[in-house]
Amino acid sequence: AGSDADIVVTAQKRSESIQDVPISIAAFSGETLQEANVATVLDLGRVATNFQTVRSSNTGSTRIGIRGVGSLANTLIEPSVAVFVDGVYVPRSGSVLGAFLDIGGVEVLRGPQGTLFGRNASVGALSLRSALPENEFSGEVSGEYGSFDRYKVSGYVNVPLTESISARLAGMGQWYEGPWVNRLDGRRYGGSDDVSFRGTVKGEFGNVEWIIRGDYTHMNGDGVANFDFDPASVSPARL
C-alpha cells in the first residue's frame, strides 16, 4: 500500500508487471509471508484467498485446491494444481511441505493454466521462488519454541565470492514430539523431524546470468492424524 513500485511476476514464463498479466493471480514477497507467519505451504491460505491445502496422514497425498476444486496427489492420481519450485515441476505436492525455506516470492495462479504449465494445471498453479544470492554479505538466524516439545532453527548466509559471483546457503531443522499421547503405552504421536538445506550460486557475466541450485529435504514422522473414538458409541460386545 502506498508504493508506486511494480509487482513483477513470472506467471507467463517471463518477468513482467502483474498489471499486464491477464490472469487471476495472487503474488506475495518473502517479507510478506514472514510477517503473516506463513511457515509452510499449509499456511498459505491465510493470505491467498480461494487457496486450500489439506495434509493427510500420508504426506504424498497432500491435497492442494483452488476455488474449492482440487484432487489428491498420490501415486495413482495426478494433481489438478501444478506446483513449481524455481520453475521446476514438482510431481507430488507433498514434496513442497518442507520446501518453504528462504522463499523470495510466491505466486498463486487461479484458473486453468494448461497452455504454459501443462496438463496438471487444470485448476491452477502454485509457483515458489527461492531467494537469489546478492552481492553483499548478509545473514539471519531465527529460533522457535512451541508446545509439545517443538523446536525449530532456521537461517541463511549470503556471501559474495567475487564481483560477479555470489553464494547463498539456507537451512532449517524442526523437531516436534507431537500432541497426542497413547494412554496404553505412554508413547507420543503426531510429531515429525524435518531437515532442509538449499545452496545457490549465482554468476553474472555480461548479459548472461548463471544460477546453480541444490536442495535437500528429509521429513520423518509417524504420520498419525487425530481420529477420536468414543467407546460409548458402540455396544460392549463390539468394543
Accessible surface in RSA format (square Angstrom, percent):
REM  Atomic radii and reference values for relative SASA: ProtOr
REM  Chains: A
REM  Algorithm: Lee & Richards
REM  Probe-radius: 1.40
REM  Slices: 20
REM RES _ NUM      All-atoms   Total-Side   Main-Chain    Non-polar    All polar
REM                ABS   REL    ABS   REL    ABS   REL    ABS   REL    ABS   REL
RES ALA A   1   153.82 141.4  69.63 107.5  84.19 191.5  84.64 119.2  69.18 183.3
RES GLY A   2    92.58 114.2   0.00   N/A  92.58 114.2  45.32 124.4  47.26 105.8
RES SER A   3    82.93  70.1  52.11  69.6  30.82  71.0  41.43  88.2  41.50  58.1
RES ASP A   4   149.70 104.9 116.17 115.6  33.53  79.3  42.56 100.2 107.14 106.9
RES ALA A   5    80.47  74.0  53.25  82.2  27.22  61.9  63.40  89.3  17.07  45.2
RES ASP A   6   101.52  71.1  76.14  75.8  25.37  60.0  14.24  33.5  87.28  87.0
RES ILE A   7    97.34  55.4  91.27  68.0   6.08  14.6  95.18  68.5   2.17   5.9
RES VAL A   8    82.78  54.5  67.31  60.9  15.46  37.3  67.31  58.5  15.46  41.9
RES VAL A   9     0.99   0.7   0.70   0.6   0.29   0.7   0.99   0.9   0.00   0.0
RES THR A  10    44.38  31.6  38.93  39.5   5.45  13.0  31.49  42.3  12.88  19.5
RES ALA A  11     0.80   0.7   0.00   0.0   0.80   1.8   0.80   1.1   0.00   0.0
RES GLN A  12    32.30  18.1  29.89  21.8   2.42   5.8   1.81   3.8  30.50  23.1
RES LYS A  13   122.81  59.9  90.32  55.4  32.49  77.4  61.67  55.5  61.14  65.1
RES ARG A  14   143.93  60.4 135.25  68.9   8.68  20.7  61.81  84.5  82.12  49.8
RES SER A  15    83.75  70.8  54.86  73.2  28.88  66.5  27.40  58.3  56.35  78.9
RES GLU A  16    33.51  19.2  24.39  18.4   9.12  21.7  21.64  41.9  11.86   9.7
RES SER A  17    20.51  17.3  15.14  20.2   5.37  12.4  12.10  25.8   8.40  11.8
RES ILE A  18    38.31  21.8  32.42  24.1   5.89  14.2  32.42  23.3   5.89  16.0
RES GLN A  19   163.46  91.4 126.46  92.4  37.01  88.1  40.28  85.7 123.18  93.4
RES ASP A  20   100.54  70.4  76.93  76.6  23.61  55.8  25.42  59.8  75.13  74.9
RES VAL A  21    11.31   7.4   0.00   0.0  11.31  27.2   0.57   0.5  10.74  29.1
RES PRO A  22   114.54  83.5  74.26  67.7  40.28 146.4  90.99  75.1  23.55 146.4
RES ILE A  23    37.41  21.3  18.75  14.0  18.67  45.0  25.95  18.7  11.46  31.1
RES SER A  24    48.63  41.1  30.46  40.7  18.17  41.9  29.63  63.1  19.00  26.6
RES ILE A  25    25.46  14.5   5.24   3.9  20.22  48.7   5.24   3.8  20.22  54.9
RES ALA A  26    13.51  12.4   8.13  12.5   5.39  12.3  13.51  19.0   0.00   0.0
RES ALA A  27    28.34  26.1   6.30   9.7  22.04  50.1   6.66   9.4  21.68  57.4
RES PHE A  28    36.84  18.4  27.93  17.3   8.91  23.2  33.85  20.5   2.98   8.5
RES SER A  29    48.74  41.2  40.72  54.3   8.02  18.5  35.58  75.8  13.16  18.4
RES GLY A  30    13.93  17.2   0.00   N/A  13.93  17.2   8.93  24.5   5.00  11.2
RES GLU A  31   120.01  68.9 117.42  88.8   2.59   6.2  60.55 117.1  59.46  48.5
RES THR A  32    58.17  41.4  56.72  57.5   1.44   3.4  32.82  44.1  25.35  38.3
RES LEU A  33     5.24   2.9   5.24   3.8   0.00   0.0   5.24   3.7   0.00   0.0
RES GLN A  34   121.29  67.8 101.01  73.8  20.28  48.3  44.36  94.4  76.93  58.3
RES GLU A  35   152.79  87.7 114.26  86.4  38.53  91.7  50.35  97.4 102.44  83.6
RES ALA A  36    34.72  31.9  15.49  23.9  19.23  43.7  27.39  38.6   7.33  19.4
RES ASN A  37    97.77  67.4  93.48  90.3   4.29  10.3  25.30  60.9  72.47  70.0
RES VAL A  38     9.69   6.4   0.00   0.0   9.69  23.4   0.32   0.3   9.38  25.4
RES ALA A  39    32.72  30.1  20.30  31.3  12.42  28.3  28.93  40.7   3.79  10.0
RES THR A  40    41.35  29.4  41.35  41.9   0.00   0.0  38.68  52.0   2.67   4.0
RES VAL A  41     0.18   0.1   0.18   0.2   0.00   0.0   0.18   0.2   0.00   0.0
RES LEU A  42    60.43  33.7  40.69  29.1  19.74  49.6  40.69  28.6  19.74  53.1
RES ASP A  43    29.34  20.6  27.03  26.9   2.31   5.5   2.31   5.4  27.03  27.0
RES LEU A  44     0.00   0.0   0.00   0.0   0.00   0.0   0.00   0.0   0.00   0.0
RES GLY A  45    35.96  44.4   0.00   N/A  35.96  44.4  14.85  40.8  21.11  47.3
RES ARG A  46   146.90  61.7 104.66  53.4  42.25 100.6  53.18  72.7  93.72  56.8
RES VAL A  47    39.86  26.2  18.44  16.7  21.43  51.6  24.83  21.6  15.03  40.8
RES ALA A  48     0.83   0.8   0.00   0.0   0.83   1.9   0.28   0.4   0.55   1.5
RES THR A  49    93.05  66.2  86.69  87.9   6.36  15.2  78.25 105.1  14.80  22.4
RES ASN A  50    76.43  52.7  64.97  62.8  11.46  27.6   2.66   6.4  73.77  71.3
RES PHE A  51     8.77   4.4   0.16   0.1   8.61  22.4   0.16   0.1   8.61  24.6
RES GLN A  52    61.86  34.6  57.73  42.2   4.14   9.8  44.48  94.7  17.39  13.2
RES THR A  53    27.53  19.6   3.45   3.5  24.08  57.4   0.00   0.0  27.53  41.6
RES VAL A  54    84.21  55.4  80.26  72.7   3.95   9.5  83.49  72.5   0.72   2.0
RES ARG A  55   105.24  44.2  76.46  39.0  28.78  68.5  20.33  27.8  84.91  51.5
RES SER A  56    46.83  39.6  33.10  44.2  13.74  31.6  41.53  88.4   5.31   7.4
RES SER A  57    63.38  53.6  45.89  61.2  17.49  40.3  17.31  36.9  46.07  64.5
RES ASN A  58    87.71  60.5  81.76  79.0   5.95  14.3  29.24  70.4  58.47  56.5
RES THR A  59    43.93  31.2  41.21  41.8   2.72   6.5  23.83  32.0  20.10  30.4
RES GLY A  60    26.18  32.3   0.00   N/A  26.18  32.3  23.44  64.3   2.74   6.1
RES SER A  61    12.61  10.7  12.43  16.6   0.18   0.4   5.68  12.1   6.93   9.7
RES THR A  62     0.11   0.1   0.11   0.1   0.00   0.0   0.11   0.2   0.00   0.0
RES ARG A  63    55.74  23.4  55.74  28.4   0.00   0.0  18.04  24.7  37.70  22.9
RES ILE A  64     5.53   3.1   2.21   1.6   3.32   8.0   2.21   1.6   3.32   9.0
RES GLY A  65     0.00   0.0   0.00   N/A   0.00   0.0   0.00   0.0   0.00   0.0
RES ILE A  66     0.27   0.2   0.18   0.1   0.09   0.2   0.18   0.1   0.09   0.2
RES ARG A  67   126.12  53.0 101.15  51.6  24.97  59.5  47.99  65.6  78.13  47.4
RES GLY A  68    53.20  65.6   0.00   N/A  53.20  65.6  28.58  78.4  24.62  55.1
RES VAL A  69    86.71  57.1  84.07  76.1   2.64   6.4  86.71  75.3   0.00   0.0
RES GLY A  70    19.47  24.0   0.00   N/A  19.47  24.0   1.92   5.3  17.55  39.3
RES SER A  71    36.24  30.6  28.75  38.4   7.49  17.2  33.27  70.8   2.97   4.2
RES LEU A  72    75.36  42.0  71.93  51.5   3.43   8.6  71.93  50.5   3.43   9.2
RES ALA A  73     0.84   0.8   0.84   1.3   0.00   0.0   0.84   1.2   0.00   0.0
RES ASN A  74    34.10  23.5  32.19  31.1   1.91   4.6  11.55  27.8  22.55  21.8
RES THR A  75   118.72  84.4  96.66  98.0  22.05  52.6  75.19 101.0  43.53  65.8
RES LEU A  76   164.40  91.6 129.36  92.5  35.04  88.1 134.26  94.3  30.14  81.1
RES ILE A  77    78.01  44.4  73.76  55.0   4.25  10.2  77.68  55.9   0.33   0.9
RES GLU A  78    81.83  47.0  70.18  53.1  11.65  27.7  35.98  69.6  45.85  37.4
RES PRO A  79     9.20   6.7   6.23   5.7   2.96  10.8   6.23   5.1   2.96  18.4
RES SER A  80    18.41  15.6  15.42  20.6   2.99   6.9  16.70  35.6   1.72   2.4
RES VAL A  81     2.11   1.4   0.68   0.6   1.44   3.5   0.68   0.6   1.44   3.9
RES ALA A  82     0.21   0.2   0.16   0.2   0.05   0.1   0.21   0.3   0.00   0.0
RES VAL A  83     1.83   1.2   1.21   1.1   0.62   1.5   1.21   1.1   0.62   1.7
RES PHE A  84    16.00   8.0  16.00   9.9   0.00   0.0  16.00   9.7   0.00   0.0
RES VAL A  85    24.61  16.2  22.33  20.2   2.28   5.5  22.33  19.4   2.28   6.2
RES ASP A  86    37.23  26.1  11.04  11.0  26.19  61.9  14.72  34.6  22.51  22.4
RES GLY A  87    61.75  76.2   0.00   N/A  61.75  76.2  32.94  90.4  28.82  64.5
RES VAL A  88   103.65  68.2  99.86  90.4   3.78   9.1 103.65  90.1   0.00   0.0
RES TYR A  89    73.92  34.5  58.31  33.2  15.61  40.6  57.97  43.6  15.94  19.7
RES VAL A  90    22.59  14.9  20.12  18.2   2.47   5.9  21.07  18.3   1.52   4.1
RES PRO A  91    74.12  54.0  73.90  67.4   0.22   0.8  74.09  61.2   0.04   0.2
RES ARG A  92    70.62  29.7  70.40  35.9   0.22   0.5  33.59  45.9  37.04  22.4
RES SER A  93     2.23   1.9   1.72   2.3   0.51   1.2   1.14   2.4   1.08   1.5
RES GLY A  94     2.23   2.8   0.00   N/A   2.23   2.8   1.52   4.2   0.71   1.6
RES SER A  95    68.26  57.7  46.07  61.5  22.19  51.1  31.14  66.3  37.11  52.0
RES VAL A  96     1.24   0.8   1.23   1.1   0.01   0.0   1.24   1.1   0.00   0.0
RES LEU A  97     8.48   4.7   2.95   2.1   5.54  13.9   2.95   2.1   5.54  14.9
RES GLY A  98     5.12   6.3   0.00   N/A   5.12   6.3   4.81  13.2   0.31   0.7
RES ALA A  99    15.42  14.2  13.52  20.9   1.90   4.3  15.32  21.6   0.10   0.3
RES PHE A 100    27.93  14.0   6.18   3.8  21.75  56.6   6.49   3.9  21.44  61.4
RES LEU A 101     9.39   5.2   8.26   5.9   1.13   2.8   9.39   6.6   0.00   0.0
RES ASP A 102    35.66  25.0  14.57  14.5  21.09  49.9  13.80  32.5  21.86  21.8
RES ILE A 103    21.62  12.3   6.93   5.2  14.69  35.4   6.93   5.0  14.69  39.9
RES GLY A 104    31.84  39.3   0.00   N/A  31.84  39.3  17.91  49.1  13.93  31.2
RES GLY A 105     0.43   0.5   0.00   N/A   0.43   0.5   0.43   1.2   0.00   0.0
RES VAL A 106     0.77   0.5   0.00   0.0   0.77   1.8   0.00   0.0   0.77   2.1
RES GLU A 107     1.28   0.7   1.28   1.0   0.00   0.0   0.64   1.2   0.64   0.5
RES VAL A 108     0.21   0.1   0.21   0.2   0.00   0.0   0.21   0.2   0.00   0.0
RES LEU A 109     0.47   0.3   0.47   0.3   0.00   0.0   0.47   0.3   0.00   0.0
RES ARG A 110    31.84  13.4  26.44  13.5   5.40  12.8   2.10   2.9  29.74  18.0
RES GLY A 111     9.29  11.5   0.00   N/A   9.29  11.5   9.28  25.5   0.01   0.0
RES PRO A 112   111.59  81.3  91.75  83.6  19.85  72.1  91.75  75.7  19.85 123.4
RES GLN A 113    16.81   9.4  12.17   8.9   4.64  11.1   4.74  10.1  12.07   9.2
RES GLY A 114    38.21  47.1   0.00   N/A  38.21  47.1  21.31  58.5  16.89  37.8
RES THR A 115   138.32  98.4 101.21 102.6  37.11  88.4  73.17  98.3  65.15  98.5
RES LEU A 116    76.65  42.7  61.48  44.0  15.17  38.1  64.26  45.1  12.39  33.3
RES PHE A 117    22.41  11.2   9.05   5.6  13.36  34.8  13.41   8.1   9.00  25.8
RES GLY A 118    35.49  43.8   0.00   N/A  35.49  43.8  32.24  88.5   3.24   7.3
RES ARG A 119   193.54  81.3 161.63  82.4  31.91  76.0  78.45 107.2 115.09  69.7
RES ASN A 120    19.01  13.1  17.04  16.5   1.97   4.7   3.05   7.3  15.97  15.4
RES ALA A 121     0.00   0.0   0.00   0.0   0.00   0.0   0.00   0.0   0.00   0.0
RES SER A 122    66.23  56.0  51.82  69.2  14.41  33.2  43.58  92.8  22.65  31.7
RES VAL A 123    22.86  15.0  17.76  16.1   5.11  12.3  21.30  18.5   1.56   4.2
RES GLY A 124     0.00   0.0   0.00   N/A   0.00   0.0   0.00   0.0   0.00   0.0
RES ALA A 125     0.39   0.4   0.39   0.6   0.00   0.0   0.39   0.6   0.00   0.0
RES LEU A 126     0.00   0.0   0.00   0.0   0.00   0.0   0.00   0.0   0.00   0.0
RES SER A 127    13.35  11.3  13.35  17.8   0.00   0.0   4.43   9.4   8.93  12.5
RES LEU A 128     0.18   0.1   0.18   0.1   0.01   0.0   0.18   0.1   0.00   0.0
RES ARG A 129    74.46  31.3  74.46  38.0   0.00   0.0  29.64  40.5  44.82  27.2
RES SER A 130     6.75   5.7   0.54   0.7   6.21  14.3   0.54   1.1   6.21   8.7
RES ALA A 131    19.37  17.8  14.16  21.9   5.20  11.8  17.84  25.1   1.52   4.0
RES LEU A 132    66.95  37.3  58.34  41.7   8.62  21.7  58.34  41.0   8.62  23.2
RES PRO A 133     0.57   0.4   0.00   0.0   0.57   2.1   0.00   0.0   0.57   3.6
RES GLU A 134    87.29  50.1  84.02  63.6   3.27   7.8  29.63  57.3  57.67  47.1
RES ASN A 135   100.60  69.4  73.46  71.0  27.15  65.4  31.16  75.0  69.44  67.1
RES GLU A 136   103.40  59.4  98.98  74.9   4.42  10.5  32.74  63.3  70.66  57.7
RES PHE A 137   147.60  73.8 122.02  75.6  25.58  66.6 122.02  74.0  25.58  73.2
RES SER A 138    31.59  26.7  24.21  32.3   7.38  17.0  29.80  63.5   1.78   2.5
RES GLY A 139    46.13  56.9   0.00   N/A  46.13  56.9  13.55  37.2  32.58  73.0
RES GLU A 140    81.03  46.5  70.94  53.7  10.09  24.0  28.69  55.5  52.34  42.7
RES VAL A 141   123.87  81.5  93.95  85.1  29.91  72.1  93.95  81.6  29.91  81.1
RES SER A 142    48.78  41.2  41.54  55.4   7.24  16.7  35.79  76.2  12.99  18.2
RES GLY A 143    58.23  71.8   0.00   N/A  58.23  71.8  22.30  61.2  35.93  80.5
RES GLU A 144    80.61  46.3  65.13  49.3  15.48  36.9  34.14  66.0  46.47  37.9
RES TYR A 145   155.69  72.7 123.13  70.1  32.56  84.7  87.89  66.0  67.80  83.6
RES GLY A 146    19.18  23.7   0.00   N/A  19.18  23.7  19.18  52.6   0.00   0.0
RES SER A 147    81.86  69.2  61.83  82.5  20.03  46.1  30.96  65.9  50.90  71.3
RES PHE A 148    92.05  46.1  81.18  50.3  10.88  28.3  83.70  50.7   8.35  23.9
RES ASP A 149    59.69  41.8  55.70  55.4   3.99   9.4   6.74  15.9  52.95  52.8
RES ARG A 150    59.94  25.2  59.94  30.6   0.00   0.0  18.89  25.8  41.05  24.9
RES TYR A 151   104.72  48.9 104.72  59.6   0.00   0.0  74.83  56.2  29.89  36.8
RES LYS A 152    26.49  12.9  25.52  15.7   0.97   2.3   5.03   4.5  21.45  22.9
RES VAL A 153    80.26  52.8  78.33  70.9   1.93   4.6  78.40  68.1   1.87   5.1
RES SER A 154    25.21  21.3  22.16  29.6   3.05   7.0  10.97  23.4  14.23  19.9
RES GLY A 155    21.05  26.0   0.00   N/A  21.05  26.0  15.12  41.5   5.93  13.3
RES TYR A 156    52.63  24.6  42.62  24.2  10.01  26.1  19.86  14.9  32.77  40.4
RES VAL A 157    55.90  36.8  55.32  50.1   0.58   1.4  55.32  48.1   0.58   1.6
RES ASN A 158     0.00   0.0   0.00   0.0   0.00   0.0   0.00   0.0   0.00   0.0
RES VAL A 159    55.12  36.3  55.12  49.9   0.00   0.0  55.12  47.9   0.00   0.0
RES PRO A 160    48.41  35.3  32.00  29.2  16.41  59.6  32.00  26.4  16.41 102.0
RES LEU A 161   103.01  57.4  72.79  52.1  30.22  76.0  75.82  53.3  27.19  73.2
RES THR A 162    76.10  54.1  61.46  62.3  14.64  34.9  73.03  98.1   3.07   4.6
RES GLU A 163   167.14  96.0 145.15 109.8  21.99  52.4  62.45 120.8 104.69  85.5
RES SER A 164    40.97  34.6  33.47  44.7   7.50  17.3  23.76  50.6  17.21  24.1
RES ILE A 165    51.48  29.3  50.13  37.3   1.36   3.3  50.63  36.5   0.85   2.3
RES SER A 166     5.21   4.4   5.08   6.8   0.13   0.3   1.40   3.0   3.80   5.3
RES ALA A 167    23.00  21.1  22.38  34.5   0.63   1.4  22.64  31.9   0.36   1.0
RES ARG A 168    22.86   9.6  18.69   9.5   4.18   9.9   4.47   6.1  18.39  11.1
RES LEU A 169   101.29  56.4  98.52  70.5   2.77   7.0  98.52  69.2   2.77   7.4
RES ALA A 170     2.47   2.3   1.45   2.2   1.02   2.3   2.31   3.2   0.16   0.4
RES GLY A 171    16.15  19.9   0.00   N/A  16.15  19.9  11.13  30.5   5.03  11.3
RES MET A 172    25.85  13.4  20.83  13.8   5.01  11.9  23.39  19.9   2.45   3.2
RES GLY A 173     8.76  10.8   0.00   N/A   8.76  10.8   5.78  15.9   2.98   6.7
RES GLN A 174    32.48  18.2  32.47  23.7   0.01   0.0   0.46   1.0  32.01  24.3
RES TRP A 175   113.93  45.7 113.81  55.1   0.11   0.3  93.72  50.0  20.21  32.8
RES TYR A 176    56.70  26.5  48.62  27.7   8.07  21.0  32.16  24.2  24.54  30.3
RES GLU A 177    93.58  53.7  85.63  64.8   7.95  18.9  12.43  24.0  81.14  66.3
RES GLY A 178     0.00   0.0   0.00   N/A   0.00   0.0   0.00   0.0   0.00   0.0
RES PRO A 179    38.62  28.1  22.96  20.9  15.65  56.9  22.96  19.0  15.65  97.3
RES TRP A 180    86.43  34.7  83.84  40.6   2.60   6.1  76.11  40.6  10.32  16.7
RES VAL A 181    82.94  54.6  57.54  52.1  25.40  61.2  58.68  51.0  24.26  65.8
RES ASN A 182    48.68  33.6  41.14  39.8   7.54  18.2  12.50  30.1  36.17  35.0
RES ARG A 183   234.62  98.5 199.09 101.5  35.53  84.6  76.13 104.0 158.50  96.1
RES LEU A 184   170.81  95.1 135.92  97.2  34.89  87.7 138.44  97.2  32.37  87.1
RES ASP A 185    81.55  57.1  48.71  48.5  32.84  77.6  39.66  93.3  41.88  41.8
RES GLY A 186    53.05  65.4   0.00   N/A  53.05  65.4  27.66  75.9  25.39  56.9
RES ARG A 187   144.99  60.9 138.99  70.9   5.99  14.3  44.88  61.3 100.11  60.7
RES ARG A 188    92.61  38.9  72.92  37.2  19.69  46.9  22.26  30.4  70.35  42.6
RES TYR A 189    47.47  22.2  47.47  27.0   0.00   0.0  34.45  25.9  13.02  16.1
RES GLY A 190    19.23  23.7   0.00   N/A  19.23  23.7   2.36   6.5  16.88  37.8
RES GLY A 191     9.63  11.9   0.00   N/A   9.63  11.9   5.32  14.6   4.31   9.7
RES SER A 192    21.94  18.5  17.63  23.5   4.31   9.9  12.48  26.6   9.46  13.3
RES ASP A 193    63.39  44.4  62.29  62.0   1.10   2.6  13.62  32.0  49.77  49.6
RES ASP A 194    11.42   8.0  11.42  11.4   0.00   0.0   1.64   3.9   9.78   9.8
RES VAL A 195    44.44  29.2  44.29  40.1   0.14   0.3  44.36  38.5   0.08   0.2
RES SER A 196     3.77   3.2   3.77   5.0   0.00   0.0   0.32   0.7   3.45   4.8
RES PHE A 197   101.18  50.6 100.62  62.3   0.56   1.4 100.73  61.1   0.45   1.3
RES ARG A 198    15.67   6.6  13.85   7.1   1.82   4.3   6.61   9.0   9.06   5.5
RES GLY A 199    27.13  33.5   0.00   N/A  27.13  33.5  21.04  57.8   6.09  13.6
RES THR A 200     4.00   2.8   2.16   2.2   1.83   4.4   0.18   0.2   3.82   5.8
RES VAL A 201    60.86  40.0  59.87  54.2   0.99   2.4  59.87  52.0   0.99   2.7
RES LYS A 202    31.61  15.4  31.09  19.1   0.52   1.2   4.95   4.5  26.66  28.4
RES GLY A 203     5.05   6.2   0.00   N/A   5.05   6.2   3.34   9.2   1.71   3.8
RES GLU A 204    87.25  50.1  80.96  61.2   6.29  15.0  17.68  34.2  69.57  56.8
RES PHE A 205   105.29  52.7  91.67  56.8  13.62  35.4  98.64  59.8   6.65  19.0
RES GLY A 206    82.28 101.5   0.00   N/A  82.28 101.5  43.63 119.7  38.65  86.6
RES ASN A 207   164.71 113.6 122.94 118.8  41.77 100.6  36.90  88.8 127.81 123.5
RES VAL A 208    82.49  54.3  78.50  71.1   4.00   9.6  81.90  71.2   0.60   1.6
RES GLU A 209    91.53  52.5  63.20  47.8  28.33  67.5  22.65  43.8  68.88  56.2
RES TRP A 210   158.31  63.5 156.21  75.6   2.10   4.9 142.58  76.0  15.73  25.5
RES ILE A 211    61.52  35.0  32.65  24.3  28.87  69.6  32.65  23.5  28.87  78.3
RES ILE A 212   114.94  65.4 110.91  82.6   4.03   9.7 113.68  81.9   1.26   3.4
RES ARG A 213    80.56  33.8  47.90  24.4  32.66  77.8  20.65  28.2  59.91  36.3
RES GLY A 214    44.40  54.7   0.00   N/A  44.40  54.7  37.95 104.1   6.45  14.4
RES ASP A 215   101.88  71.4  68.35  68.0  33.54  79.3  11.15  26.2  90.73  90.5
RES TYR A 216   125.70  58.7 122.35  69.6   3.35   8.7  97.36  73.2  28.34  34.9
RES THR A 217    52.23  37.1  23.84  24.2  28.39  67.7  17.30  23.2  34.93  52.8
RES HIS A 218    91.83  50.2  89.83  62.4   1.99   5.1  61.00  62.9  30.83  35.9
RES MET A 219    57.82  29.9  28.29  18.7  29.53  70.3  21.95  18.7  35.87  47.5
RES ASN A 220    84.30  58.1  79.57  76.9   4.73  11.4   5.97  14.4  78.33  75.7
RES GLY A 221    50.03  61.7   0.00   N/A  50.03  61.7  16.26  44.6  33.77  75.6
RES ASP A 222    72.07  50.5  34.45  34.3  37.62  89.0  34.71  81.7  37.35  37.3
RES GLY A 223    35.69  44.0   0.00   N/A  35.69  44.0  27.81  76.3   7.88  17.6
RES VAL A 224    63.32  41.7  48.01  43.5  15.31  36.9  52.68  45.8  10.64  28.9
RES ALA A 225    37.43  34.4  24.81  38.3  12.62  28.7  28.35  39.9   9.08  24.1
RES ASN A 226    80.79  55.7  53.30  51.5  27.49  66.2  11.60  27.9  69.19  66.9
RES PHE A 227   173.63  86.9 144.51  89.5  29.13  75.8 147.98  89.7  25.65  73.4
RES ASP A 228   128.90  90.3  91.46  91.0  37.44  88.5  38.85  91.4  90.05  89.8
RES PHE A 229   125.35  62.7  97.68  60.5  27.67  72.0 100.77  61.1  24.58  70.3
RES ASP A 230    86.98  60.9  78.37  78.0   8.62  20.4  32.12  75.6  54.86  54.7
RES PRO A 231    71.86  52.4  68.11  62.1   3.76  13.7  68.23  56.3   3.64  22.6
RES ALA A 232    90.73  83.4  52.96  81.7  37.77  85.9  63.54  89.5  27.19  72.0
RES SER A 233    80.84  68.3  41.15  54.9  39.68  91.4  46.04  98.0  34.80  48.7
RES VAL A 234    39.55  26.0  20.13  18.2  19.42  46.8  29.53  25.7  10.02  27.2
RES SER A 235    61.90  52.3  50.37  67.2  11.52  26.5  44.54  94.8  17.36  24.3
RES PRO A 236   124.98  91.1 105.75  96.4  19.23  69.9 109.69  90.6  15.29  95.0
RES ALA A 237   104.07  95.7  63.52  98.0  40.54  92.2  76.19 107.3  27.88  73.8
RES ARG A 238   196.40  82.5 163.00  83.1  33.39  79.5  52.26  71.4 144.13  87.4
RES LEU A 239   123.48  68.8  71.86  51.4  51.61 129.7  87.38  61.4  36.10  97.1
END  Absolute sums over single chains surface
CHAIN  1 A    14004.3      10545.8       3458.5       7980.3       6024.0
END  Absolute sums over all chains
TOTAL         14004.3      10545.8       3458.5       7980.3       6024.0
